[in-house]
Amino acid sequence: MRVGVIGTGRHGSRYANHIFNDIESLELAAISRRSHEVADQGDLWNCSWYRDWRDMVADSQVEAVVAAVPPSMHLDIARVCVEKNKPLLIEKPLAVSTIAAREIVDLFASRKLPLTVGQTLRYNPVIQGLRQRLPSIGLLLGFSANQRLEPSTLAWHEDPDLAGAGVSFHTAVHVFDALRFITGLEVRRVMAVSRKHHSVVLEDLLAVLVEMEDNIVGTVDCSKVGNARSGRFEFVGQKGQLHGEQIYNTLEFVHGTERETLETGSPENTIVPLMEDWAGYLAGEAFNPIPPEEGLAAVKLCEACLESSRTGKWVEMN
């Protein structure tokens, strides 16, 4: 399968590198980037290159597309990919609004064309371990989850026309998707507050009270305000607690005051297994690794958090 990558900046170049070096069933056919560096990258990866992504999608040598660009571009890219009948793997968030995300999902469904969302945190070994071991703590009662990062250095993260929103869409989207993946439960309603510390326009700190199915309550907090990282998930059950730190690759079971360290395996690059599964899906040998409906669900939750932070009220999920 010959793949074209739109956006070979910091994150998109990872996709291109892995397609070129690590995924035997995929071939890097072309890349697109507005920067002058695209020509050098094309030489490096021995592929065609384009300044205009539309020309790349139209290239007959490109059979499938990966998009790693600001999410405001996603809807236009989706429309052109559907027009050209090209499968698409699109980085999270799926879109900058529920309306746009739903249009993307419906476009691909109407043509029965493959669409996959790059919610790569699902492939983190700690997230996988939490999902597998969650039944060990018995009836789930509560949780807390966070993803706290350094302030962003990407200029477009400060531009609402490109980013759509701040940490609600670019950080919490990971956490909400992981919670749904780990627990298999849906969020019923959220109450959120947000703050702007370093950012002038978009929120860089979000704190959320979350109510899930089965009367399970918990908290989510995401930020890009301090010079430190964490990605911690804690689940409270009748038989004990399960704690995982996805950035530092630790997992433990807590019973009373005793802590048992659990095996997680070596940290892995999450893009490679996603791309391998995506290749299998495109070849008709596997299921869609992350269906578009999963991306839509995450966008709806992020948008609900923004609405709650504006109104100061609970927002019910439909």
N, C-alpha and C positions, 0 to 999 in steps of 0.2 A: 504494500500500500504506500503510495507516494504522497507525502504530507507537506503542506505549506504552513509556515508559522507567521502569524501576524503579530508584530511587536516583539522584536528581539533585543529589548533593553535588558534591565537587570533580571527580571523573572523569565521573560520569554526566551532569553538566551539559554536558560537552563533546559527548557523543553527542546530547543534546537540541538543543544549539545548531546542530550540523552538520546534523541532520535538518531543523531549522526553516529554516536559511539556505542550505545548500549542496547538498542531495541532492534534485534535482527529482522523482525517481521515488518519494520517500518523503514522507509527511505526518506531522507530530507530532500525534497524536490525543489523547494523555493522558500524564500523568506521575504518579509516586507517590513520596512522601517523608514520613518521619515528622515532619520539622522543620516549624515554623510558616511557614518561608520558601516552602513549596510553593505557597501561594496566590499570592504575588507572582510566582513563576516561571510559574505557570499563566497569569497575566495577561500576563506578558512574552512568552510563546510562544503566546498565544491558543489554549490547549488546556484540556481537562478536567484536574482534579487530584484526587488521592486521598491520604489518609493511610495507608490499608491497601492494600498492593499486590494483595491478592487481589481486591478490588473493581475495581481497574484492569484486571486480567487478564480479569475477567468482563464488562467493558464490551463490548457488541456492536460499538462503533465501533473497537475495537482489534483489528487483524487479525494483528499480529506484535508480539513483545516483545523489548526489550533489557534485560538485567539487569546493573547495575553496582553491586553491593552486596558486603558481606563474604561470603566464599565459604561460610561455614557455612550461609547461606540458600539456596544454589544448588539443593540437592536438593528442598527444599519447593517452590521456584519451578518447577522442572522438572516435578514431579508435577502441579501445578495447570495449567501450560501444556499438558501432555499431556491432562489431563482436559478442558480447554476447547478443545483442538485448535488451539493457537496456536504458530506457529514461534517459535523462541527464538534470540537471539544472546546468549551469556553470556560475561562477562569472565573472563579467566584469574585464578587457576587454576580449572579446571573444577569441582573439589570439594576438600574438605580431606582426602580419603582415596581410595585406589584403589577401595575397595568402593563408596563413594558415587558416584565418577566413573563406574564401570562401570554402576551402576544407572541413572544419567542417560542414558548412551549407549544402554542396552538399552531404556529406556522409549520414547525417540524412535524407535528402530529398529523397535520392535514396532508402532508406529502409522504408520511411514513418514513421519514428521513432520520437517521441516527443523530441524536443530540446528547452530549454528555457534559456534566458540570464538574469543574476541577476543584471539588471540595477535598483536597488532598490530605487534610488532617485525619480523615478516616483510615488512612494507611499508616499512621503513626503506631508503633508497636505498643505504646502505653494505652492509647485509645482502644486498640484491638484487645489488649489484655483486660481493660475495664469492662468492655462489652462481654467478653467470655466469662469473666469471674463475677459479674454482678449478681447472679443468682445465689452465690455463696453467702451473701449477707442477709438472706431471707427477704421478708417483705420490705420493699423500699419505702422510706418515709420522707426523706429530705435530701438535699444536695447543696453544694456550692461549687461554682466554677469561675475561673478567671483566665484572662489572657492579657498580660500587662507587658508592653513593649516600650522601647525608647521612642522619643519624639521622631516623627517621620522626617526623612531628608529628601523625599520626593516632592518636587515643586507642585506637581499636579494634584497631590493630596490636599493642597490648600485652595484648589480651584473647584467651586461647587459645580461648574458646568461640566467638568471632567469626572470628578470623584463622586458627585451626587450627594455624599454625606461623609462624615468623618468615621470614627471608630465603630459607629453603629453598623455600617455596611462593610467596613474593611477589616474589622477584628471580631466583633460579636457574631458575624455571619459564620465564622469558624466554630465558635463555642456553641451556638444554637444547633448547628448541624451535628456537631459531635454529641450533644446531649440527646438529640433524637436518635442518632445512630446507636449510642450506647444503651439507652433505656428501651427503645422501641415505642416510646410514648410521645404523644403530641402535647404541645403547650396550649392551655386553654385561655390564659390571659396574662398580661404583663402590666407592671407599674414601674416606670423608669424616670430617672433624672439624669441630666447630662450637664457637662461643664466645658468651658473653653479656657484652658490654662496657657498653653503656648500658641494655640491656634487663634487666629482673629475671627475667622468665618465659620469653621466647621468644628463640631464637638470632638474633643480629644480624651474625654473621660465619660464613661457611661456606667451607671449602676442600676440594676434591674431586680425587682422582686417578681418571681416567676411561679405561676401555678400550672402544674401539668395534670394530665389525666390521673385518675385514682386518688385525687386529693393530695398529691405530692407537691410540696412547696420547696422553693430554694432560691438562691441568689446567683446572679451573674454580674461580674464586673470586668470591664475592659477599658484599657487606657493606653495612651502613648504620651506619658507625661514625665516619667522618671527614668533615670539612667540604670535600669535593671530590667530583667525579664522574668516572667513566670507564666506557667501554663498549667494550672493546678485544677484537678477535679476531685471532689470528695463526695461520696455517697454514704448516706446513713440508713442502715437497715436494722431490723429487729435482732439479728445475730451478730452485728458488728459494723465496722465501717471499712470502706474501700477507698484508698487514696492513691491518686496517680499524678505524676508531674511529667507532662509530655515533652517539655523542653529538656529536662535533665534526666529523662528516661528512668524514672523510679516508680515502683508500684508496691503498695503494702496493704496488708490486711490488719486491722486493729480490733482486738477483742479485750474489753476492759482496759487495762493499762499495758497489755502486751502487744508488741508490734512485730509482725512477721513480714520480712522482705520477700517479695515474690519475683520470680524470674520474668524478665521482659524480652530478653534477646537483645541483640546489638541494635543500636539506632540505625535506621535505614533512611535512604532518600525516598521520599514519598512519591515523587513524580514517576520514578521508574516503574514501580508496580502498577500505578494507575495507567501508564501508557501501555504496559504489557496487557493489562486487562482490556483496555480500549481497543488494542489491535485485535485481540481475540473476538471482541464484540463485533468489530467491523468485518471480520472474516466469517461471521456467523457461527463461531465456535463457543460463544459464551454470552451471558446476559450483559446488559448495559451496567457497567460498574457503578455509575452514579447517575440515575435517570434525571431528566429535567424537572420532574415534579419535586424532587428533593431540593433542587436549587430554588424553585418557586416558593416552597415552604419556608426556606431560610430567609428569603427576601421579605416575605410577608411578616415574619417575626421582627426583622430589623426595622421595617417601616412602622410596625406597631410601637416599637420602643421610641422612635422619633415622635410619633403622635402623642404618646403618653408623656414624654418629657416636655412637649409643648403645652399640653392641656392640664397636666397634673392629675390625671385620672387613670383608672384602670382602663385598658383596651382589651376587649374580647376578641379572640381569634375566631374567624368564621370557617 
